[in-house]
């Protein structure tokens, strides 16, 4: 599990991981490739996620 002290660092890492996940999708030829890659990187599925603006 990774912890980020700056939001920008977390966003940058997520952007890179998403880019790699979509490249994996192209390699395997399936949308499942995105989920497969992100799961392997330690990402978890979150249901009922809600952003609350302050």
Short mmCIF file of the C-alpha atoms (twelve columns), coordinates in Angstrom:
data_MODEL
# 
_entry.id   MODEL 
# 
loop_
_atom_site.group_PDB 
_atom_site.id 
_atom_site.type_symbol 
_atom_site.label_atom_id 
_atom_site.label_alt_id 
_atom_site.label_comp_id 
_atom_site.label_asym_id 
_atom_site.label_seq_id 
_atom_site.Cartn_x 
_atom_site.Cartn_y 
_atom_site.Cartn_z 
_atom_site.pdbx_PDB_model_num 
ATOM 1  C CA . UNK A 1  0.000   0.000  0.000   1 
ATOM 2  C CA . UNK A 2  1.327   3.414  -0.937  1 
ATOM 3  C CA . UNK A 3  0.736   6.608  1.020   1 
ATOM 4  C CA . UNK A 4  1.150   10.015 -0.587  1 
ATOM 5  C CA . UNK A 5  1.616   13.222 1.352   1 
ATOM 6  C CA . UNK A 6  0.927   15.418 -1.681  1 
ATOM 7  C CA . UNK A 7  -2.147  15.123 -3.884  1 
ATOM 8  C CA . UNK A 8  -0.079  15.889 -6.977  1 
ATOM 9  C CA . UNK A 9  2.177   12.896 -6.351  1 
ATOM 10 C CA . UNK A 10 -0.830  10.593 -6.020  1 
ATOM 11 C CA . UNK A 11 -2.398  11.974 -9.195  1 
ATOM 12 C CA . UNK A 12 0.838   11.600 -11.134 1 
ATOM 13 C CA . UNK A 13 1.239   7.988  -10.054 1 
ATOM 14 C CA . UNK A 14 -2.387  7.201  -10.909 1 
ATOM 15 C CA . UNK A 15 -2.024  8.781  -14.365 1 
ATOM 16 C CA . UNK A 16 1.070   6.684  -15.094 1 
ATOM 17 C CA . UNK A 17 -0.628  3.527  -13.839 1 
ATOM 18 C CA . UNK A 18 -3.701  4.196  -15.997 1 
ATOM 19 C CA . UNK A 19 -1.511  4.741  -19.053 1 
ATOM 20 C CA . UNK A 20 0.223   1.419  -18.425 1 
ATOM 21 C CA . UNK A 21 -3.127  -0.286 -17.790 1 
ATOM 22 C CA . UNK A 22 -4.538  0.892  -21.125 1 
ATOM 23 C CA . UNK A 23 -1.350  -0.226 -22.882 1 
ATOM 24 C CA . UNK A 24 -1.895  -3.647 -21.303 1 
ATOM 25 C CA . UNK A 25 -5.467  -3.570 -22.660 1 
ATOM 26 C CA . UNK A 26 -4.087  -3.090 -26.172 1 
ATOM 27 C CA . UNK A 27 -1.706  -6.017 -25.710 1 
ATOM 28 C CA . UNK A 28 -4.349  -8.449 -24.479 1 
ATOM 29 C CA . UNK A 29 -7.126  -7.102 -26.725 1 
ATOM 30 C CA . UNK A 30 -9.734  -6.854 -23.985 1 
ATOM 31 C CA . UNK A 31 -11.160 -4.249 -21.617 1 
ATOM 32 C CA . UNK A 32 -10.500 -6.799 -18.881 1 
ATOM 33 C CA . UNK A 33 -6.816  -5.995 -19.336 1 
ATOM 34 C CA . UNK A 34 -7.249  -2.616 -17.627 1 
ATOM 35 C CA . UNK A 35 -8.760  -4.150 -14.505 1 
ATOM 36 C CA . UNK A 36 -6.292  -7.021 -14.580 1 
ATOM 37 C CA . UNK A 37 -3.327  -4.648 -14.658 1 
ATOM 38 C CA . UNK A 38 -4.631  -2.308 -11.957 1 
ATOM 39 C CA . UNK A 39 -5.533  -5.209 -9.674  1 
ATOM 40 C CA . UNK A 40 -2.007  -6.588 -10.072 1 
ATOM 41 C CA . UNK A 41 -0.669  -3.160 -9.041  1 
ATOM 42 C CA . UNK A 42 -2.707  -3.270 -5.835  1 
ATOM 43 C CA . UNK A 43 -5.678  -1.106 -6.784  1 
ATOM 44 C CA . UNK A 44 -9.000  -2.078 -5.213  1 
ATOM 45 C CA . UNK A 45 -12.549 -1.840 -6.480  1 
ATOM 46 C CA . UNK A 46 -14.609 0.779  -4.636  1 
ATOM 47 C CA . UNK A 47 -18.397 0.769  -4.800  1 
ATOM 48 C CA . UNK A 48 -20.667 3.698  -3.933  1 
ATOM 49 C CA . UNK A 49 -17.768 6.157  -4.085  1 
ATOM 50 C CA . UNK A 50 -18.887 9.757  -3.530  1 
ATOM 51 C CA . UNK A 51 -16.802 12.929 -3.761  1 
ATOM 52 C CA . UNK A 52 -17.878 15.543 -1.238  1 
ATOM 53 C CA . UNK A 53 -16.847 19.087 -2.084  1 
ATOM 54 C CA . UNK A 54 -15.934 21.275 0.857   1 
# 
